[in-house]
């Protein structure tokens, strides 16, 4: 009898298990996950920063790169000045993509990764049009201590909080993979191998999120499906490297 029960239990477990559990205990990876779709996608990765030049970048509302952005040991190294306003954007615009990069933040530091930026003199800052994925020192910055944690590292800033805190300490590299896919109306963030945020990109759910955020009443926020990728000057030292993008 015991053997029969075990066999029945095993069979039911087998047919009901439609998800594969990652070795990271935080994450349940669907069979139609990001890695599988990337493998099946025929488009090529575009290198946005190879560690040697800023050929694919320029300052927001500027023709060239701000002097505050240097190249150090194969990384973009931002050292803020008193003037501020030195966020940078890609020269090229993108719509549906997977963006892969590594970031490292200084102690107590804050920065961000934007997409869908509409560059216009009427909008002095990239965040007026482009949604942001937060880059933060979760151990020291007060934004990470608020609950709910809509400003924690990896959050869709002020809109969707991370499911897990898998951010490495200040001074260590974090691997961030951002998917933006308007064809599927889905965005997601994977930080250090764990999917921590998923969100719609338009429609009633998106509108409700914006309505309950600091962006309420911002007429063009998140409205541009095609736009520049951006990296933020938030007045703190930050580093980025190994930046590449795959159009979807």
Buried (B, 14 or more C-beta within 10 A) or exposed (E): EEEEEEEEEEEEEEEEEEEEEBEBEBBEBEEEBBEEBBEEEEEEEBEBBEBEEBEBBBBBBBEEBBEBBEBEEEBBBBBBEEEEBBBBBBEEBBBBBBBBBBBBBBEBBBBBBBBBBBBEEEBEBBBBBBBBBBBBBBBBBEBBEEEEBBBBBBBBBBBBBBBBBBBBEBEEBBBBBBBBBBEEEEBBBBBBBBBBBEBBBEEEEBEEBBEEBEBEEBEEBBEBBEBBBBBBBBBBBBBBBBBBBBEB
